[in-house]
Amino acid sequence: MENFDKIEQKVEEAIKSLEGIIAAEPKPFFYTRLHTRMEQELLQPKTILGFQLKPVYAYSVIMALIVINTFAISNFKNHYTSTSQQEYYSLYQAE
């Protein structure tokens, strides 16, 4: 019971200490400056690791990947058919 009285007394002391507190007032024009700063952040281009995120850059990277993949696939097909033809003809030549 003694602990309960001590806890209750400390709670009352804490509540009494909060009664005299006045709400903090922001500096004049705080919200105007905050609004301006938020607008500036919206107007700046988005960047990741120093690269700007613009659709033009994304489309150019996608097109470059498509061209590289097309080139690689066509070379693979040419190499595969020429290799298989050489093996086919080499079997007949060996006989």
C-alpha positions in Angstrom: 0.0 0.0 0.0 2.9 2.3 0.7 4.2 1.9 -2.9 0.8 2.8 -4.2 0.7 6.1 -2.2 4.2 7.0 -3.4 3.3 6.4 -7.0 0.1 8.4 -6.6 2.0 11.3 -5.0 4.6 11.3 -7.9 1.8 11.3 -10.5 0.2 14.3 -8.8 3.5 16.1 -8.7 4.0 15.5 -12.4 0.5 16.7 -13.3 1.0 19.9 -11.2 4.3 20.6 -12.9 2.6 20.4 -16.3 -0.1 23.0 -15.4 2.2 26.0 -15.8 3.4 25.1 -19.3 2.5 27.4 -22.1 2.2 26.2 -25.7 5.2 27.1 -27.9 4.7 29.8 -30.5 6.5 29.5 -33.9 8.6 32.4 -35.2 6.8 34.9 -37.5 6.5 33.8 -41.1 7.5 30.2 -40.1 4.7 28.6 -42.2 5.4 30.9 -45.2 9.1 29.8 -45.2 8.1 26.1 -44.7 5.7 26.3 -47.6 8.3 27.9 -49.8 10.9 25.3 -48.9 8.4 22.5 -49.7 7.6 24.0 -53.1 11.3 24.2 -53.9 11.8 20.5 -53.1 8.9 19.6 -55.4 10.4 21.7 -58.3 13.9 20.1 -58.0 14.4 17.1 -60.3 14.5 13.7 -58.5 17.9 12.0 -58.5 19.2 8.6 -57.5 23.0 8.4 -57.1 23.3 11.6 -59.0 21.2 10.5 -62.0 18.1 12.5 -62.8 14.9 10.4 -63.1 13.4 11.5 -66.4 11.4 9.4 -68.8 13.8 10.3 -71.7 16.7 8.6 -69.9 14.6 5.6 -69.0 13.4 5.1 -72.6 17.0 5.4 -74.0 18.3 2.8 -71.5 15.4 0.4 -72.4 16.1 0.9 -76.1 19.8 0.3 -75.7 19.1 -2.9 -73.8 16.7 -4.1 -76.5 19.3 -3.4 -79.3 22.0 -5.2 -77.3 19.8 -8.2 -76.6 18.7 -8.4 -80.3 22.3 -8.3 -81.4 23.3 -10.9 -78.9 20.5 -13.3 -79.9 21.1 -12.9 -83.6 24.8 -13.6 -83.1 24.0 -16.6 -80.9 21.7 -18.1 -83.6 24.3 -17.5 -86.3 27.0 -19.1 -84.2 24.8 -22.0 -83.2 23.7 -22.9 -86.7 27.2 -22.6 -88.1 28.6 -24.8 -85.4 26.0 -27.4 -85.8 26.5 -27.4 -89.6 30.2 -27.9 -89.2 29.6 -30.8 -86.9 27.1 -32.3 -89.3 29.4 -32.1 -92.3 32.5 -33.2 -90.3 30.6 -36.5 -89.5 30.2 -37.2 -93.2 33.8 -36.3 -93.9 35.1 -38.6 -91.3 33.5 -41.7 -92.9 
